[in-house]
Structures are given as structure tokens and as C-alpha cells.
Amino acid sequence: MFATILLLSLVAIWALFASIIYESYVAELSSAKIFVNNVDALVTLDVARNIEFYDLSLQAAAQGFLDPAIRALSPKLRQAALFDRSANASGLGSILILDQTGKLVADSHSELPRDLDVADRDYFKVLARGPSTPELFVSHPFKSRLQPDTWVIGLSRRIDNPDGSFAGIVLGTLKLSYFTHLFGSVAMPSGSTITIIHGDGTILARMPFVDIGRDMSRSPIFLQETSLGSGLLTGVSSIDQTERIFSFRQIDGLPMRLVVGVPTSHFLTVWRWRVGLMAFGFAILSCLIIGLAVTLGSELHRRTLAELRLSELAATDSLTALPNRRCFDGILENEWVRAIRDGTSAALLMVDCDFFKDYNDAYGHLQGDEGLRAVAGALRDTIQRPADLVARFGGEEFVILLPGTDLDGAWLVAETVRGAVARLAWPHVRSPFGKLTVSIGIAACLPTQTRDALSLVQAADFALYEAKEKGRNQTATGEGLDLTAFGWRAAG
């Protein structure tokens, strides 16, 4: 029972630990998702705002290009009218106006248009095929022909003549260094990534850097993002095989998606440290509980043993180590009740050491004690059945309780006991027999509700009186005595 309580206590403690750990894990993960989502939202907003401003400049340049009055101006004035100062912002390339053949006709960075033909570029061919949508076209990354060492993406809009025919395009280039500079300004944990992906899965820019234009369309993460549109997910990057929490969202309706990823290990490192600290604390607590339980159990065991020992001492005669009168009385009552219930007989032998007062006078009380111990040992060794009881009744008297035994069986036991004491040959100079002997009175009956256990003791005591009257060193059943006063017949 004690071990069960201890086990349940430990289970409860570690169940509490598991609950705290799980709740802290959920809270840590939730905090991580909020952080990643906030970074994604802020960077997306910055990119969307700058592209929106740039697109306004493109729309203004397209409208101005169709105005005959502006086209009639001198190259210097026409350039100032077509292109505002936003075209010179950091990270932005040139704003170019190209005619229906792909030839450059107006340049935000040059009064006189430079020699350039973009008829083979995707941003030109797509818009030249037919009527455009109002959406801004975003190209794949390419190296600018005006700045061959610079990677850019093209943002273009179709220009239509009043009759709806194709008049050309207005193109603005956005340097990819703009994205890397922007991403680098965001404080992110080590191992984090910020990526801009084209709608078809092409990487436009990424921090840390990977090959520009890398196709991610088959990536499991990209496929999940495409199916969800925007949101949060946890997965393993196909680029560096690192598990991250990813936040992704579309950039203002454009075919561009911003993806922010933070390694789960960054958040779980702190969480694992807390788990380790709490586990250490719970382990110490468990050890303390176990230690206290062991100490308490040991103390309870010691006290139980002490109580048992005291109980044994209280029921044991200190001289002979036999059960004492108190113990005998309790066992007699129990056996009497059992005999009534089972309908079995019970027998009692009252054993008395002959001429023992003379023995003490001749040898002294210390030697008398040794004699009693010797007699007690002979009785103990003779009685073999587990249910039988040998006890010291008081002084030089002993009793032997024989459950389930009739008068004849009790007689055989009594004679065996008497012979065992005689064989001790314990010297007694004042006895006519020359050694210690015993007289035994026997009583046996079928216990009933009309009798009490004490009557069995009284009958055996009277039988003992008869054995003494007949000369001692013999066994008697009390047949020569009148026991009617006790409602008793010696033979049962």
C-alpha cells in the first residue's frame, strides 16, 4: 500500500511535469509563429509599398508618352516630364519606354535614348501578344543589358494607342540588391531565411543567397504554400534540409510571394533549456520524495517491528520464553469459539512441578529458575502440532491447550509430556523420586454455549488436584472428584 501511494505520487508529479512541458511547448511555438508572421507582414508591406510607388511612376510615364504635347518637347524637357524623381531611388533601375518593336524611345537615366532592343525579353513578348490586364507584369530575374553586372527584375505595363493597338511598354527595373539590402536590415535569428518567389516557383531573391532563378516549383514547401495561398506551416527546406517555421503571403496581388522562415531549433533551444532545468528540479523533488518515503517507510517498519516485539514481550513469559497467562487466556477464548462453531472437542492439560517449593529451598531460586526453564523446554519439544499451545500459567504451573483433541488423545499427550520431564533426570534431593517430576490434570469436552472457556481450566485444575492427592508424578482426569458444582463431567 505504501509503495502504491509512492508510485502514484511520482506518477502525478511527472504527469504535472509533462503537462507543464507541453503547455510551454505550445506557448513557445505560438510565440514563434507570431514572430515569424509579424516579420513577414512588415517586410511584405515594405516591398509592396515601394513597388506601388514605382508602379505609379510607370503609369505616369505611360500616360505621358501618349500625350502629343509631351512628345513634342525637347529631349531634356521630355525626360523631366515623363520621369519623376522616384525613378532615381535606391534599388531602382531605369524606367524605360519601348515602342511596339522593342526599341528604346525614352530613358529615365539619359536624355537621348540609348541603343537597346528588348523584343526578346519575356516582359515585352507577353505584353505584345494582346490586350493587357491592368495588373503589373513581373518578369523573371535577368541581367540588365544597360548594366551587365546587375541582376534585376522587370516591372512592365503595356501601352496602348487610343484605338487599342499595341504602342509599346513602359519598363521599370528593380535591382535584386534592393531585396538583399532590405532583408539584411531585418534582425533575424541565425539560420533564418527571407525569400521572394515568383508565382511559378522561381526564386527572385533570398537571404542567405542561393542561385538566382532557382526553380522551387517542385518543392513540397512551395506546393503547400500554393495550395494554402498564405499562412503558416512547419516543414523542412529542400535547399538546406533545415526544419523551419514558414510564414508566406502574396505581395499586394502580384505574382510574387514573400516567405520568411525561422529555424524551429532557435525557439526550441530556449525551450529545451527550460525543460532541462525543470526536469532537474522535478528529478530533485522526486528524489526528495523517494528519500522521505524510504525514511518514513523505514521508520514505520522499525516502529511496526518494535510494536510486534512489544506485543510479543507482552504475551511472552520472560523466564521460560513460553506464552504467558495473558496470551493463553486470549487463545483459549478463540479456540473455544472455534470449537463451538466446528463442533469439535477441546482438551487442556494442567501441568505442575512436584515439590517445587522444596526444590527452591534446597537449591535456591536461581537454580529453581533453571529447573523451570528445563521443564518448559521439555514441554515445548514434546508438543508438535502447530495449533497446540504450551504456556506458563503461573509459578511452577504450565498449561497445554490441545484443540480438536478428546480425552483419550489428551491422556496420551499428557503421559508423553510426563515421560519427557522425567527423562530430563533433573536432580531433586527433596523429592521421593530423586528428580524433578510433574503431575498433570486433564480436562476435555465438547464446548457449548452454556459453558465458558474458564470451566475447562477449572476442570483441569481439579484433575491436577486429584493427581497430587494420589501421590504426584502421575496423570489424572478428575474422575474421583465431584465437579457437578461446575456443571462438568471430566470425561466430557
C-alpha positions as MATLAB code, in Angstrom:
seq = 'MFATILLLSLVAIWALFASIIYESYVAELSSAKIFVNNVDALVTLDVARNIEFYDLSLQAAAQGFLDPAIRALSPKLRQAALFDRSANASGLGSILILDQTGKLVADSHSELPRDLDVADRDYFKVLARGPSTPELFVSHPFKSRLQPDTWVIGLSRRIDNPDGSFAGIVLGTLKLSYFTHLFGSVAMPSGSTITIIHGDGTILARMPFVDIGRDMSRSPIFLQETSLGSGLLTGVSSIDQTERIFSFRQIDGLPMRLVVGVPTSHFLTVWRWRVGLMAFGFAILSCLIIGLAVTLGSELHRRTLAELRLSELAATDSLTALPNRRCFDGILENEWVRAIRDGTSAALLMVDCDFFKDYNDAYGHLQGDEGLRAVAGALRDTIQRPADLVARFGGEEFVILLPGTDLDGAWLVAETVRGAVARLAWPHVRSPFGKLTVSIGIAACLPTQTRDALSLVQAADFALYEAKEKGRNQTATGEGLDLTAFGWRAAG';
ca = [
       0.000    0.000    0.000;
       2.763    2.398    0.927;
       4.646    1.577   -2.285;
       1.456    2.130   -4.310;
       0.946    5.578   -2.769;
       4.586    6.446   -3.500;
       4.255    5.263   -7.104;
       1.033    7.211   -7.626;
       2.669   10.317   -6.147;
       5.608   10.054   -8.542;
       3.264    9.436  -11.479;
       1.247   12.525  -10.503;
       4.393   14.650  -10.228;
       5.727   13.598  -13.625;
       2.278   13.922  -15.193;
       2.273   17.512  -13.942;
       5.767   17.942  -15.405;
       4.603   16.590  -18.773;
       1.596   18.923  -18.720;
       3.763   21.964  -17.953;
       6.245   20.999  -20.665;
       3.523   20.503  -23.244;
       1.867   23.811  -22.398;
       5.205   25.633  -22.547;
       5.947   23.959  -25.905;
       2.603   25.100  -27.300;
       3.194   28.617  -25.957;
       6.735   28.725  -27.388;
       5.518   27.516  -30.767;
       2.692   30.043  -30.749;
       5.141   32.836  -29.901;
       7.442   31.707  -32.707;
       4.596   31.749  -35.220;
       3.556   35.222  -34.144;
       7.144   36.452  -34.530;
       7.571   34.923  -37.992;
       4.187   36.183  -39.132;
       4.943   39.728  -37.926;
       8.297   39.820  -39.731;
       6.656   38.514  -42.891;
       3.899   41.131  -42.668;
       6.311   44.030  -42.149;
       8.696   43.053  -44.940;
       5.794   42.348  -47.306;
       4.331   45.769  -46.531;
       7.664   47.480  -47.248;
       8.132   45.668  -50.563;
       4.513   46.218  -51.622;
       4.686   49.936  -50.798;
       7.875   50.506  -52.802;
       6.574   48.551  -55.785;
       3.323   50.508  -55.622;
       5.213   53.826  -55.702;
       7.348   52.570  -58.554;
       4.268   51.397  -60.441;
       2.699   54.852  -60.108;
       5.790   56.255  -61.798;
       5.418   53.674  -64.581;
       1.766   54.547  -65.099;
       2.592   58.268  -65.174;
       5.343   57.676  -67.752;
       2.981   55.551  -69.918;
       0.289   58.233  -69.875;
       2.826   60.962  -70.637;
       4.236   59.004  -73.564;
       0.812   59.057  -75.253;
       0.483   62.830  -74.819;
       1.464   64.544  -78.120;
       2.402   67.750  -76.288;
       4.984   65.932  -74.157;
       6.349   64.024  -77.111;
       6.844   67.347  -78.896;
       9.102   68.685  -76.151;
      12.873   68.781  -76.355;
      14.637   65.595  -75.093;
      15.619   67.248  -71.820;
      12.160   68.584  -71.054;
      10.505   65.395  -72.237;
      12.669   63.350  -69.854;
      11.796   65.636  -66.937;
       8.089   65.418  -67.770;
       7.981   61.669  -68.229;
      10.095   60.553  -65.278;
       9.750   61.818  -61.722;
      12.482   61.746  -59.099;
      11.241   58.429  -57.615;
      12.879   56.691  -60.546;
      16.239   57.541  -59.035;
      15.516   55.984  -55.638;
      17.990   53.481  -54.210;
      17.490   49.968  -55.578;
      15.563   51.107  -58.606;
      16.987   50.801  -62.070;
      15.993   52.741  -65.151;
      12.447   53.445  -66.267;
      12.338   52.789  -69.978;
       9.721   53.314  -72.624;
       9.960   50.955  -75.565;
       7.976   51.130  -78.820;
       5.979   48.361  -80.441;
       9.152   46.815  -81.863;
      11.000   46.705  -78.543;
      13.274   49.669  -79.336;
      14.113   52.111  -76.539;
      12.494   55.504  -77.120;
      12.697   57.151  -73.670;
      15.130   56.622  -70.786;
      14.920   57.941  -67.217;
      18.733   57.957  -66.985;
      19.551   59.548  -70.340;
      18.166   62.490  -72.283;
      18.904   60.718  -75.527;
      17.668   57.112  -75.622;
      20.434   54.536  -75.547;
      20.675   51.768  -78.093;
      18.578   48.946  -76.674;
      16.285   46.266  -78.098;
      14.246   44.099  -75.682;
      11.950   42.372  -78.158;
      13.259   39.001  -76.945;
      12.529   39.617  -73.265;
       9.561   37.906  -71.603;
       8.220   41.156  -70.183;
       7.942   42.501  -73.750;
       6.709   39.419  -75.574;
       3.915   38.676  -73.096;
       2.534   42.214  -73.223;
       2.935   42.462  -77.000;
       0.744   39.413  -77.672;
      -2.544   41.125  -76.996;
      -4.582   43.414  -74.758;
      -3.043   43.680  -71.328;
      -4.658   43.195  -67.991;
      -4.476   46.082  -65.536;
      -2.005   44.065  -63.478;
       1.667   44.854  -63.392;
       3.766   42.229  -65.174;
       6.666   40.849  -63.131;
       9.469   39.211  -65.076;
      11.954   36.530  -64.133;
      15.378   37.722  -62.935;
      17.790   38.808  -65.649;
      20.986   40.791  -66.100;
      20.342   44.265  -67.415;
      21.805   44.974  -70.852;
      22.401   48.552  -69.775;
      24.180   47.370  -66.616;
      25.519   43.893  -67.470;
      26.751   43.128  -63.936;
      23.444   43.888  -62.248;
      20.666   41.382  -61.594;
      17.198   42.912  -61.856;
      13.576   42.025  -62.360;
      11.401   43.889  -64.806;
       8.128   45.540  -63.828;
       6.279   46.432  -67.025;
       2.949   47.715  -68.270;
       1.538   47.681  -71.785;
       0.978   50.981  -73.570;
      -1.971   51.048  -75.967;
      -2.770   53.569  -78.665;
      -6.161   55.302  -78.485;
      -7.505   52.686  -80.913;
      -6.324   49.864  -78.627;
      -3.409   48.790  -80.762;
      -0.071   47.981  -79.175;
       2.122   51.066  -78.775;
       4.875   49.588  -76.655;
       5.630   49.071  -72.976;
       6.888   51.021  -70.038;
       9.513   49.098  -68.087;
      10.962   49.677  -64.664;
      13.797   47.538  -63.396;
      14.162   46.677  -59.749;
      17.608   45.667  -58.589;
      17.725   42.443  -56.641;
      20.229   44.155  -54.362;
      17.242   46.148  -53.085;
      15.779   42.967  -51.616;
      19.042   41.743  -50.108;
      19.627   45.172  -48.537;
      16.079   45.173  -47.156;
      16.373   41.630  -45.852;
      19.716   42.405  -44.249;
      18.167   45.277  -42.286;
      15.769   42.897  -40.515;
      17.095   41.428  -37.267;
      16.533   37.692  -37.582;
      17.770   34.665  -35.626;
      20.693   32.718  -37.039;
      19.669   30.284  -39.753;
      16.608   32.316  -40.778;
      15.638   32.859  -44.400;
      13.698   35.535  -46.260;
      12.766   34.656  -49.820;
      10.823   36.300  -52.637;
       9.446   33.696  -55.024;
       7.796   34.279  -58.369;
       4.358   32.814  -58.814;
       5.766   29.996  -60.940;
       8.267   28.964  -58.227;
      11.331   30.877  -59.421;
      13.447   32.391  -56.654;
      13.814   36.143  -57.219;
      15.859   36.900  -54.115;
      16.836   35.103  -50.954;
      18.750   35.677  -47.758;
      21.076   33.847  -47.371;
      21.915   33.879  -51.056;
      21.182   30.977  -53.378;
      21.328   30.792  -57.154;
      19.089   33.477  -58.640;
      16.337   31.991  -60.762;
      16.402   28.625  -58.976;
      13.238   26.649  -59.664;
      11.348   25.721  -56.488;
       8.101   24.685  -58.175;
       8.568   21.035  -57.130;
       9.475   21.865  -53.545;
       6.974   20.415  -51.018;
       7.004   23.708  -49.132;
       6.179   25.686  -52.303;
       3.395   23.262  -53.213;
       1.863   23.634  -49.759;
       2.150   27.398  -49.936;
       0.466   27.417  -53.349;
      -2.439   25.331  -52.065;
      -2.883   27.488  -48.956;
      -2.303   30.911  -50.544;
      -0.973   32.487  -47.370;
      -0.447   31.412  -43.791;
       1.940   29.434  -41.590;
       3.432   25.978  -41.855;
       6.320   23.970  -40.456;
       8.493   22.000  -42.843;
      11.984   21.057  -43.957;
      13.641   23.298  -46.559;
      14.641   21.463  -49.745;
      17.610   23.844  -50.078;
      19.478   23.220  -46.828;
      17.343   20.462  -45.170;
      16.645   22.643  -42.112;
      13.295   22.498  -40.364;
      11.729   25.933  -40.109;
       8.504   27.681  -39.273;
       7.470   29.426  -42.506;
       5.176   32.401  -42.916;
       4.155   33.220  -46.501;
       1.897   35.735  -48.178;
       1.170   37.240  -51.574;
       2.609   40.693  -52.249;
      -0.305   43.031  -52.966;
      -1.900   40.844  -55.632;
       1.323   40.489  -57.612;
       2.703   37.129  -58.794;
       5.252   37.380  -56.008;
       5.253   35.710  -52.625;
       7.356   36.631  -49.602;
       8.377   33.679  -47.416;
      10.026   34.115  -44.005;
      11.473   31.055  -42.307;
      12.939   30.763  -38.804;
      14.576   27.507  -37.625;
      12.462   25.664  -35.082;
      15.722   24.906  -33.264;
      16.091   28.614  -32.441;
      12.903   28.629  -30.421;
      13.271   25.098  -29.104;
      16.806   25.736  -27.837;
      15.466   28.049  -25.145;
      12.534   25.717  -24.580;
      14.832   22.694  -24.199;
      16.957   24.625  -21.712;
      13.842   25.342  -19.675;
      12.759   21.720  -19.973;
      16.153   20.563  -18.744;
      16.027   22.963  -15.819;
      12.502   21.909  -14.875;
      13.373   18.231  -15.335;
      16.319   18.697  -12.999;
      14.050   20.356  -10.440;
      11.405   17.651  -10.748;
      14.086   14.959  -10.506;
      15.377   16.514   -7.273;
      11.805   16.735   -5.996;
      11.226   13.082   -6.906;
      14.450   12.057   -5.177;
      13.436   14.000   -2.081;
      10.026   12.334   -2.089;
      11.604    8.908   -2.558;
      14.142    9.660    0.158;
      11.452   10.862    2.537;
       9.290    7.875    1.632;
      12.158    5.456    2.232;
      12.948    7.150    5.548;
       9.304    7.161    6.555;
       8.869    3.559    5.414;
      11.948    2.523    7.332;
      10.704    4.312   10.422;
       7.252    2.777   10.064;
       8.836   -0.638    9.589;
      11.005   -0.112   12.645;
       8.033    1.004   14.670;
       5.971   -1.930   13.422;
       8.733   -4.325   14.405;
       9.022   -2.592   17.756;
       5.291   -2.857   18.305;
       5.369   -6.509   17.309;
       8.270   -7.034   19.660;
       6.423   -5.276   22.449;
       3.356   -7.338   21.668;
       5.443  -10.487   21.793;
       7.034   -9.390   25.033;
       3.636   -8.629   26.473;
       2.479  -12.130   25.525;
       5.685  -13.987   26.472;
       6.886  -15.207   29.845;
      10.308  -13.673   30.390;
      11.674  -16.647   32.327;
      10.699  -19.563   30.087;
      10.076  -17.748   26.782;
       6.714  -19.517   26.604;
       3.445  -17.646   26.028;
       2.274  -16.180   29.313;
      -1.074  -16.351   31.103;
      -2.412  -13.320   29.267;
      -1.627  -14.831   25.875;
      -3.059  -18.168   26.923;
      -6.368  -16.612   28.024;
      -6.834  -14.914   24.643;
      -6.003  -18.021   22.614;
      -8.219  -20.196   24.805;
     -11.223  -17.934   24.170;
     -10.612  -18.028   20.418;
     -10.216  -21.795   20.318;
     -13.325  -22.249   22.478;
     -15.413  -20.197   19.999;
     -13.924  -22.091   17.058;
     -14.689  -25.459   18.703;
     -18.335  -24.417   19.267;
     -18.611  -23.358   15.619;
     -16.941  -26.502   14.237;
     -18.467  -28.933   16.746;
     -15.048  -30.281   17.763;
     -13.672  -31.182   21.174;
     -11.032  -29.331   23.146;
      -8.648  -30.620   25.796;
      -6.461  -28.887   28.376;
      -3.518  -30.227   30.405;
      -2.672  -28.506   33.679;
       0.988  -29.342   34.468;
       2.558  -28.716   37.895;
       6.169  -29.306   39.007;
       6.142  -31.651   42.009;
       7.625  -30.500   45.325;
       8.912  -27.321   43.702;
       8.892  -25.254   46.893;
      11.183  -27.845   48.426;
      13.352  -27.606   45.284;
      13.770  -23.844   45.763;
      14.540  -24.325   49.451;
      17.199  -26.927   48.617;
      18.826  -25.296   45.586;
      17.841  -21.635   45.719;
      15.586  -19.609   43.487;
      18.142  -19.099   40.715;
      18.544  -22.827   40.320;
      14.776  -23.098   40.604;
      14.506  -20.801   37.577;
      16.849  -23.113   35.668;
      14.646  -26.059   36.593;
      11.546  -24.278   35.284;
      13.346  -23.479   32.034;
      14.285  -27.137   31.656;
      10.685  -28.291   32.213;
       9.400  -25.597   29.789;
      11.834  -26.830   27.158;
      10.710  -30.430   27.592;
       7.053  -29.410   27.183;
       7.821  -27.258   24.135;
       9.783  -30.022   22.435;
       7.075  -32.604   23.102;
       4.132  -30.659   21.691;
       4.474  -30.704   17.883;
       1.127  -29.714   16.314;
       1.001  -26.053   15.164;
      -2.401  -25.466   16.784;
      -1.345  -26.812   20.187;
      -0.217  -24.287   22.775;
       2.213  -24.616   25.684;
       2.079  -21.676   28.108;
       3.247  -20.802   31.587;
       0.198  -20.484   33.818;
       1.976  -19.082   36.829;
       4.630  -20.103   39.382;
       5.593  -23.713   38.668;
       2.390  -24.428   36.679;
       2.073  -24.813   32.928;
      -0.917  -25.383   30.654;
      -1.128  -27.233   27.337;
      -4.120  -26.481   25.105;
      -4.994  -29.222   22.605;
      -7.713  -28.119   20.118;
      -9.640  -30.918   18.382;
      -8.496  -33.491   20.943;
     -10.683  -35.805   23.028;
      -9.930  -37.192   26.473;
      -8.111  -40.289   25.201;
      -5.846  -38.250   22.920;
      -5.160  -35.797   25.744;
      -4.201  -38.687   28.035;
      -1.584  -39.939   25.535;
      -0.111  -36.433   25.211;
      -0.046  -35.994   29.000;
       1.819  -39.241   29.518;
       4.291  -38.307   26.785;
       4.908  -34.966   28.462;
       5.314  -36.523   31.884;
       7.812  -39.029   30.497;
       9.784  -36.262   28.731;
      10.181  -34.341   32.004;
      11.213  -37.485   33.850;
      13.855  -38.218   31.216;
      15.478  -34.891   31.996;
      16.696  -36.531   35.211;
      16.915  -33.108   36.767;
      18.182  -33.765   40.350;
      15.777  -33.037   43.250;
      17.114  -34.315   46.591;
      13.907  -33.470   48.467;
      11.620  -35.356   46.099;
      10.817  -39.014   46.794;
      11.552  -39.596   43.118;
      15.052  -38.044   43.328;
      14.444  -35.809   40.322;
      12.068  -33.175   39.004;
       8.705  -34.648   38.013;
       5.329  -33.235   37.068;
       1.721  -34.001   37.890;
      -0.862  -33.461   35.141;
      -4.604  -32.857   35.272;
      -6.632  -33.412   32.120;
      -9.968  -31.933   31.075;
     -11.685  -32.495   27.696;
     -15.144  -31.675   26.397;
     -17.307  -30.557   23.501;
     -17.612  -26.786   24.096;
     -21.154  -25.395   24.105;
     -22.769  -22.017   24.518;
     -23.814  -22.971   28.079;
     -20.214  -23.306   29.188;
     -17.364  -20.844   29.115;
     -13.697  -21.493   28.477;
     -12.845  -20.895   32.117;
     -14.726  -24.046   33.067;
     -12.179  -26.089   31.076;
      -9.357  -24.544   33.114;
     -11.215  -25.208   36.381;
     -11.837  -28.834   35.430;
      -8.168  -29.394   34.529;
      -7.115  -27.720   37.767;
      -9.322  -30.051   39.806;
      -7.961  -33.030   37.865;
      -4.474  -31.826   38.782;
      -5.567  -31.757   42.419;
      -6.572  -35.404   42.087;
      -3.129  -36.308   40.605;
      -1.452  -34.686   43.600;
      -3.782  -36.416   46.029;
      -2.783  -39.758   44.506;
       0.898  -39.153   45.193;
       2.155  -36.876   42.323;
       4.208  -37.782   39.235;
       1.091  -39.073   37.511;
      -1.799  -38.060   35.271;
      -5.431  -37.735   36.392;
      -8.733  -36.879   34.700;
     -10.619  -35.759   37.794;
     -12.921  -38.733   37.754;
     -12.557  -39.171   41.524;
     -13.752  -35.605   42.237;
     -17.215  -34.117   42.422;
     -17.344  -31.467   39.636;
     -21.109  -31.124   39.499;
     -20.890  -27.740   41.112;
     -19.379  -26.549   37.849;
     -21.862  -28.407   35.626;
     -18.944  -30.534   34.435;
     -18.119  -34.158   33.818;
     -14.389  -34.801   33.468;
     -14.689  -37.177   30.587;
     -16.637  -34.615   28.626;
];
